[in-house]
Amino acid sequence: MKKLSRNQIRLHRKRRIRAKVSGTPEIPRLAVFRSLRNISVQVIDDISGKTLVSASLLEIKGKNTVVGAEGVGTMVAEKCQALKIEKVVFDRAGYKYHGKVKAVAEAARKAGLKF
């Protein structure tokens, strides 16, 4: 049996999560993507298939650290409030809920989004 890479295992977890988590126009999905150089967040309406809000480290010109992730979470929450989006469902995309992913979620909560 072939050994799966760490990313293949994450993608398997992601598919399992996405089967249960879906965004609507009233309560969109907040999806996090974390790479080695960047963190990006999108607020997505899955019914129409459109991205409502997005934010990344490139916009805030931050570093790929927990502090930078907090900045991204705060920015996405502010953009959501401008569009009158108050509630979202959190999609961690198979990543563990700690470190940068947790920082994005907690900063968005602190800035006013409800999960």
N, C-alpha and C positions, 0 to 999 in steps of 0.2 A: 504494500500500500504506500502511495506517495505521500510524503510529508507536506502538509500545507504551510504556506508562509504565514507570517503574522498578519499581513494585510488580507490574505484570503480568509483567514478566520474572522477578522474584523468585518469583512464584507458579508460573510455568512450571518454574523450577528446583526448587521445593518438590515439585511433582508427580513430577518425575523422581527425586528423592531418595526420596520415600515409596514408590515402586514397588520399591525395593531394601531399605528399612529398615522392619522391623516388630518390634513388641515382643511377647514371650511372657510367661506368668506367671513363668517362671524368670529371664528376662532382658528386663525391660520397656524401653520407649523413653523416653528423656529428651528432651522436646520443648521448645524455647526459642521464646518469642515476644517480640519487641522492638518497642515502639512509641515514639513521640516522648516519652512521659511515663512509661513503665513498662517493666519487664522481668518476665515471668512464665515460670515453668518448671513443667512437669508431667511426672510419671512415669506412663506409660500402658501398660496391658495391652491390646494391640490385639485379641487373640482374644476376650476378653469385652467389650471396648469400655469399660473402666472406668479412671478416673483413680485411681491408688493414692496418689500424693503430689503436692502442689502447693505452690509458694512464689512470692512476688512481692515487689516493692519496698514495697508497701503494708503487708505484714506486718512487715518489719524497719524501716519508716519511714526508708528511706535515700533518697539522691538518685539520679537517673538518670545515674550516672557509672560508670566502670570499677570504682571502689571499691564502689559499691552493687551492681553485678553480682556481684562477688566474695562479698558478703554473701548474696546470693540463692543462689549456688552452694553455699556452705557450709551454709546452712539446709536446702536440699533434700537434701544428702548426709546430714545428721544425721537428718532425718525418714526417709530410706531405711534407715539403719542401725537405727532403732527398729523398722522393719517387717522387718528381716533381709534387705534387698535389698542385694546386694553388687555385682552386675554390671548394667550398663545399656548400651544402644546409643544413641549420641548423634544426635539429629535437629536439625540447625541451621536447618531450615525455609527453606532457600534464602538465608539470610544468609551473608555472607562470614565466614570463620573468623578474625576479628580483632576487636580492641576488646572490646566488652561480651560478645559471644558467646564469645569465647576466654576471657575472665575468668571467666565462669560455669563453663565446662568445666574450666579448670585449678583453680579453687577447689573444685569437686566432687571432682576427682581427689585434690587435696591432703587433703581431709577424709575420704577413704577409699573413694570409689566407683571401680570399675574399668570402663573403657570398652573 
